[in-house]
Each structure stands twice: as C-alpha cells, then as structure tokens.
C-alpha cells in the first residue's frame, strides 16, 4: 500500500454504524477523512509514516455524536452565569445566588440558569419576592432549565420593561406581577451581548460539545449569533461542526436571497427555520387535549393557529427551506400535523425530500405517529427528557398524572411504525450517553429501544436529519473522521450503567479536540 496517513488508531473495539462494515479494530485518517476502516493488517503499512499512532488498548470507539437539538451557543453564554442545577431547594438556590451577589459590584446584572423546581421540596416557581431577598442592589434574572420561563427580582423587572398585560406574565390574586415570565416572545433578547462576547460563547459551546462526544451540533440560534458562529468557522476556532437553525421570522430574509437549508461547508451550514407550536410541560404551556393534572383550568397555549402555520409551511416548502417545529403537547402536535395535511398535494410531495422535522413530539399518540410517517416527517426527539423528568413521581407525573406520562416519548412505537427519529439533548442535560441510557431504560418497558437503535438515532439518523449522512454519522471510508473513544463498551454493559460511561477522547476530522486525561474538570 503506497499511502500515508495522518493518524492510525488500532487495537480498538470500533462500532462503525456502517451496515456494510459494522465492526473494526483499526482505522486510519488522511486529510480529515477516514482512509481505512478494518483490521490491524489493513493499517500496518501506514503506521511508520503516520504523524500519530494510538493504541486504544481495547477501548470502544463509536461515531461522533450528532446532537440534533441544542442551544449550544446559549450554553456557551450561560457558562458565565450562575449554574443553579445543583440547587436542592428554593432556599439553597437563594444561598447560591447570595454568594454571587457578595462578589458582584452593586448595579451589575446577576444571571442564573438551570433551576428546576420539580426537584425541590417546595415544588413551586421562585418569584421576585424570593430574589429580592437575595439582593435589591443587583438586577437578577434566572432561567428555568427549559428556557421557557424567566424569573426576575424587582430591579430587573423595572429594567426589562416587559409588557405587563401579556398573558405570560404571572400575577398574584390582586393582579400584581410576580416577576415570573412564561414564554414571552423575545424575552431572552432583552440581554444583548456584543460581538466578541458572542464569539467567546461559541468557542466555549463547541468545547462543551466535545466534552460530551458531540462532533456535530444542531444549534437553535438568535439572529445575532449566526455571524459569530460563521466567523469562528472562518477563523478555524470551531471544534465541532455547526448546523444553525434560524428563527422562523428569518425565513423572509432567507428566501429574499435564495438561501436554502444545507448551504455551507464541512464545519458550518444552514439548517431549518425554527418555530414553536406550544411551550413546555414544566412551564405548563405545552398545548394539551386535556387539562394539566396540577392545574385543572389550564390546557397550555397554542402559539400558532393552523391556518397561519400552513401558510408558513407553504412558503418554506416553496423556497426549499426545511422547517423544525417545536411541538410537545398532543393538541399542538395534532394542529401541526393538520397544517401539513392541509397543504397542496404538490407541496406534501416535497415534505419527505426536504426532511421537515417535529421537535420533541413528546405526547405523540400512535395515530399521530402514523400520520407523521405518512407525511414523511422526521421526529426529532429528546430521550434526555425521559431520564430527567419521566420517572415515577417526576415532573411529568406531577403535571400530567401517571397514565399520560406512561404514554410519552414512545420510541419503540415510532420505530415500529416506520418513523425516522433523530435524537438531541436540548441541554437537559447535554450528553448523548445520558440520552442513550434514558431511551434504553424508559420507565415504560414497552417503548424501550435497543442500545444499537439509540446509538443510530444519535449518529446516522441525526446526520440524515441535517442532510449530512454522506459525510458524517458513521465510521466509513471517505466520511469525515469524527469519532469518540469511550471508557466502556455500551453494547455489552448493563444499560443502566451507560449514563456513567466516560468520554475518553473526541476526534473531529481526525483531530483530537477533547481528552479526558487533559481536560479534567472542564
């Protein structure tokens, strides 16, 4: 073999996700692509000339994960905020914020994120009164983990000037604002950042992705985040491939210049336009056919009426733009499906080809799954939600009751009915291994899927959902050399242990962008 390689990796347990060549023990990389995928014999002649040679010592390798639904740039921004995910109660959360206030000059903003009242004994949202007890010398604003709710103290409320007559402003019995803002359009745009700050956030976000084995990020972005991501790609600062989903209102700008989904290169490209049919279960804004168990007068909220959604879909389809539409509640999903079904026959024929997606699809019924399959829609689902909230006594049971909760996130039913599913984390939490664990140990045994199926949804199917299945998603000769080294073989261990498996290394285009040995405590 008269070839040279940039990287040779051998003595591994390589799960390729390539049906033509499902297992290997060695790979070679040249010019950012897989040159050889096979045995030690197949790479032996390349070892001497390779720039780097790695003996895996029997460790397991899988394709780089494609996280099909993230807010990774926002996660990069949040890494400068106060992480409230460890708060065990409302009082504990206040203590964490007080510590930040003590080291922050008066008048400066304090931002927090990732609080989740469903794990607290109080089981209630914080309010302005709670945050005023932390400090009134600082404006404070904290994001719920699902990003569908923002809570502020009184000084922050005065600065942000939200329209207090908006239905998303929660009020007390006397009609006074509580400082709790639920699914108000543009509420996160009230915190603008300059260009350099956003570039730093992009770099932090891509590094965070690498630490979880994510090599392709599908990032739902604000308009001001697109240029920093593009510029980071041009400056070769990205360490993961970025597919950006602009907001729905950007569709008119995209169509005016003929910009379609899939435009871009190996490290940065345009995905689909993101819209919302409803909100979240945690914030009680997911749109349901029956009221919330813990809020009997409330069925959530429909953000877009069917006729308006149909017009939006028609414009996107006519201009070759993929849509990625958030729909969680069963009634929101039904409205979205009806909008697709109401399109002309000519437009419906393009849905499968353009790979339109339903994001989350958590409360999808069996009949709705079949309708989605018939339309050719991709289900972009988040098994990470299952691990976080769908267990006995968890948030979903609190909001929906045991029966409805048992019928959520029906992965097995969807696959058995021919659905194409891609998996994403939505940062709940980040980590495909956590998601694979959740999908294979679903509380309802009837809807669990195999480890191989879950891995496929987090690799090849994710690549397919963003038109990249020919370049990433499997360890195949000619594809980009994106792969992850794991501490254990997820195919053979007890599925309950998968969430504890470590990411040893993450390679993007054959370049090691993360190493656990070098990046402990990232």
N, C-alpha and C positions, 0 to 999 in steps of 0.2 A: 504494500500500500504506500504510494508515493504522496502522502498527505502530511500536513502539520495541523496541530490543534492548539488552541489557546488554553484549554482546560480538559483534563482527563479525571474522571471520577470512577472508582472501581470498588469492588468488594461491598456492594450495597444490595439492599432489598428494594428494588425500584418498581413501584407500581405506576405504570405509564398512563393508564386510562386510554390507551390506544387499542382498539379491538383487534387490530391486525398483529399486535406485538405487545400483549398485556403485561409481561414481566421481563425485567432485565436485571443484570448485576453491574453493568458498567455503561457509562456514557462519555462521549467526547463532544466538545463545543468548539466551534470555529466561527469567527465573525458574528458573535451574539446568537448563533443558531445551533441546534443540535446537529452534529455531524455524524455521530454514530450512536445507536442505542442497541445494546446487545450484551455480549459476554466479555469477560476479560480478554479472551482470544481476539475479539474484534477490535480492541483498542490497544493491544500490546505494542504494535508498531508505532503508535503515536506517543507513547509515554516519554521517550527520550527527547522528543522535540517540543513537548508541551511546556507552556510557560508555567503551569501549575498542575500538580497531580495531588489528588486527595484520596486517601484510603478511608472509606467510610466505616470500616470495622463492623460491617453487617447492619448498620443503621438503615432505617427505612426512608425512602425518598418518594415524594408524590409531586404531581404537577403544582406549579404555583397557584395559589387560590385566587379565584375571581370573586370578589365581593360585589355582588350585583346591586347593592343598595347601601350607600354610605352617605355621610355628611363629613367626609374626611377633612376637608379644608376647615370646616367649622370646628371639628375636633382639634385641629391644629391651633385654632384661635383659643379654644377652651383650655388648652394646656397652660395658658397663662392665668386662668381663672381658678377659683376655689373649688376643688373636687369634693362634692358632698355625697358621693356614692357610699362612703363608709359611715354616714350618719345613721345611728341605730334608733334615734328618736328625734322628735322635734327639738327638744332641749339640747340634745347632742349636736344637732345641726347649728343651733344658735351659738354654742360654745366654739365650734369650728370657725364660724363667721366672726365671732368676737376676737379670736386670735389674729385673723387677718386685719380686722379694724385697728387693733392695737399697734400694728406695724405700718399702717397706711396713713399718709398725711390727710388731715381733715379736708373735705371737699372733693377728694378723689373718689372715683367710682370703685365699688367692690362688686365684682361679678362672680356668681356661683353657678354650678351646673350639676346635673345628675342626681338631684334629690328625688326620692321615691317614697311617698308617704305610705304606700301599701305594705312596707316592711316595718313601719313604726307602730308602737302600741297605740298612739293617738288616732291613727288611721284617718287623718284629716289634712287638708292642704294648709300650709303656712299662710299667714296674712301680713298685711302692712303692720298691724299691731305687733306681731311677733318680731318682725325685722326692725321695727322702731326700738324694741327692747335691746337689740344688738347695738344699734347706733343711729342717731339722727344727725351726726356730724358728717356722715358719708351717704351719698345716694347708693342704695343697694338694690340689685336686681338678680334674681336667681331663676334658672331654667329648670323645669321639671325634666326628667330623664327622656321623655318622648318628644320634647321640644314643642309640644302643643300648649304649654302653659308657662306663663312668666309671672313671678310674684315680686313685688317691689315694696320698699318702705315708703314712707310719706314723702321725703325729699326727692326720691327717684320718680314717684308718681307725678310730682309737680314739674319735674324737668321733662319727662317724656311726653306729657300732654296727650295722652290717649283720649279719643272721643268717649266721654263717659256715658253717652247714651247707646253705645254699641252693646249688642246682646252678649258679647263675650266678656263684658266687664261684670264680674260677680259683685253683688251688693248684699248688705245686711237687710234686716227686716224693715229698717227705716229708710232704705234706698240709698245708703251711703256706700261708696266704693270700698271694697275690702283690700284693694291692692292686688287682686288676683285677676289676671288677664288670660282669657282662654280663646285660642285660635282667632286672634285679631290679625287680619292681613297686614303684613309688613311690620309686625311688632319687633322682629329682630333687626330690621333695617334702621331702627332708631339708634343703633350703636355703630355708626360708621367707623371704618378703620382706614388709615392711609395705605398707600400702595406698598411701601416697604414692610409694614406690619403684616399685610396680607401675604406677601412673598415669603416672609418668615413662617407664617402659619402653614403655607403649602408645603414647605420643606419639612416642618415638624409633622404634618399629617402623613406625608409619604413615608417618613421614618417610622411612625406609629404603625402604618400598614405593614411594613417589612417585619416588624417585631412579631406580628401575628401570622406571618407566612403569606400575606396578601401581596400579590405581584401586579394585579390589575384592579384598579379602584373605579367603581362607577359612582361618581360624586354628584349629588344633587346640590347645585350651586346658586348663589346670588349672582346677579349680573356683574357686580364689581369684583367677583372672584375669578372670572374667566380669564381676563388678561394676565393676572399674576401667575395662574397655572400655565398658560401658554408661554409666558416669558421664562418661567422656571424651566420649562422643557427646552426652550431655545438656548438657555444658559447651561443646560445639562445638569440641572440641580434636582430633577425628579428622580426618585429611586423606585418608583412604581409607575406603571402605565395608567394614565388617567383618561377616563371617558366621562365627559361632563354632560349632565342633564340640565339645560337651561330651564328657567321658569316658563310657564305657559304663555305669559304675556310677551315673551321674546319671539314667539312664532312669527309675528308680523315682520319683525326685523330680519329673521332668518329667510323668510320667503321673499322679501324685497330684494335680497342679493343672491338668491338661488342656493342658499346654504342648506344642505341635507344631512340627515343622520349618517354617520360613518365618515364624514370629512375629517381628514387629519392624517397623522403618521403613526409610527410604532409606539410613541410614548404619550401622545396627546391627540384626542379626537372628540368630535361632537357626537353625543348620544341622542336621546329623545327629549321631548319637552315634557316637563313635569307639571301635572295639575292635581287637584285634590277634589274628590267627591265628598269626603267627610273628614272627621278628625280622628281622635284616638279613644280607646276604651278607658285608659287611665284618666283622661280628662272628661270622660262621659260625653264626647262629641262625635264618636262613631255613630253612624246612622243605622238604627235598628228597626226591625219589623215589630218588635215587642219592647216595652219599656225596660230600663235598667232595673235590676232587682233591688239595688240600694238607692234608687231614685225613681220611684214608680210613675212620676209625672213626666219623665224625660225619655225621649227616644233618640236623642242626639240631634245632629244637624246635617242637612244636605247642603253642600256648598255650591253645587252647580245643577241647575234644572236640566232635565233630559233633553229638551229642545236645544238649549244653549250648548250642551255637551255635544250633541250630534253635529251642530254647525262647526264647532271647534275640530272635531274628528275629521269632518269632511275636508276642511281647509288643510289640515296636516297631511291627510292621505293624498290629496291632490298635488301637494308640493313635495312628496317623498320624505316626510318627516315622521319618525317614529314617535308614538306617544307612550308615556309611562305614567299611569294614573293611579294615585293613591285611593284605595277603596277597602275599608276594613269591615264595616257593618254589612249584614246581609242585605239590607234595604238599599244601601249605597251601591253595592255590587250589582244588584238587580237593575238599578237605574242605569248604571254604566253599560251593562250587557244589552239592555233595551235600546240605548243610544246607538251601539254598534249594529244591532239587528235592524234598526230603522234606516240605516244607510242604503244607498242605491246598490243594486247588485254589482255594478262595476266597481264601486268602492270597496264593498265587502270582499271582493275577489283579491284585493291588494293587501288585506289585513295580515294574512299569514306571511306573505312575501316581505312586508315592511316590519314584521316582528313587533307589533304593538303589544304592550305589557300591562297587566294589572299588578300594581304594587301592594303587597301584603295579603290581600284576599283571605283574611283570617276566618271569617264567618261564612265562607262559601259553602252552599249546600251541594249535594250530589247532583241535583238537576242543574244548578248554575255551573258546576264544573263541566258538565256535558255541553252546555250552551257555549261556554268559553272554548272548549276543544273544537266544536263545530265551526266557530268563527276563526280559529287559528290563533287565538290569543295565548301569549306566554304568561304563566303565573310566576311572578317574582315574589317569593315568599321568604319569611324570616324565621327559621327554626329557633333562633336565639330567643325570640319572644316566648316560645314554649318553655324553654329552660328557666326563664326568668319569672314568668307570670302564670303559667298554666297548671302548675302543680296543685295538689289538694290544699284548699284554704288560701290559695294565692289570689292575686289581684283579680284575675278573670272570674273566679268563683264569687268573689265579693261583689263584683259589678253585675254578673250575668247569671249566677246560680250554677249548680253542678251539672245539670243536663245540657244547657247550651255550651258550657265550657268543654264538655267531653266531645262535642261535635265541631270543635275548632281546629284549624290547621290540619286538614285531612290529607296528609301527604300520600298515604297508601292509596286512598280512594282516587286521588287525582292521577297518580301514575297508572293505576289500573284502568283508568278511563282514557288513557292516551294523552294526558296533558304533558306539555313541556314545562318543566319547573326549573328556574334558576334560584339559587339561594343567596341571600345577603344578610348582613347582620344589623344594619341600621344603627350600629353602635350600642346595641342592647344585650350584652356588651359586644365590642369588637372581638373577633376571634372565630374563624371558621371551625376550628376544632370544637369549640363550645357548641356551635350550631349542629355539627355532625352528631355530637353526643345527644343533643336535645331531640333531633329527628329520629334517632335510633332507639331512644328510651322514652318516647312520647308517653304521657300518663295513660292514654288510651291505647292498649296493645294492638287494637285492630287497625290503627292507622300508622304504626311504626313502619319505617323502611330500613333496608339493609345499609350497612356501612358503605358498600360499594355504590349504591344508589345515591346516598347522601354526598359522597365524595364527587360523584359525577355532577350533581347539581351545583356544587361549589367549584367546579372546574370547567369541564366541557360545556355544560349547559349554560353556565354564566358567560362563557365566551360566545356561544351561539346567540345569546340574548343581546349582544352588542356587536354582532357581525364580525367577530374575531376568531371564529372557530378554526379558520385555516392557518392562523398564526400563533395562537396560544390555547391553553386548556388541556393539553396532553403532552407527554414526553415522546415526541415523534420527530424523526429526521426531517430537517427543513423548517421546523417551527422554532419560534423564539425560545431560547434556553432559559425558561422560567421554571424553577423547581425549589422544593423545600425539603430540608432534612429534618426528620422527626426523631424524638428520643425513643419511641417505641412503634411497633407495627400496629396501626389502628385496625387492621383487618383481622388480627388474631386475638387481641386482648379483649377483656370484658368491656362491652360498650359503655358501661357505667364509668370506666376509667379514662375514656377518651378525652374528656374535658381537662384532664390533668396532664396529658401528654405535652411535652415541651417542644417549642420550635428551636431546633439547634442552629439552623442556618437558613437564610433566604437568598436565593440567587435570581437576579433579573438580567436576562440576556447573558447568562454565564458569569455575571459579576456578583460577588458576594456583598449584598447590601445590608445584611444583618447577621451577626454571630452572637449567640447567647454567651459564649465564653468572653467576648469583648464588650458586650453591652448589658451586663447585669444591672438591674435596677432602672432600665430605660423608662 
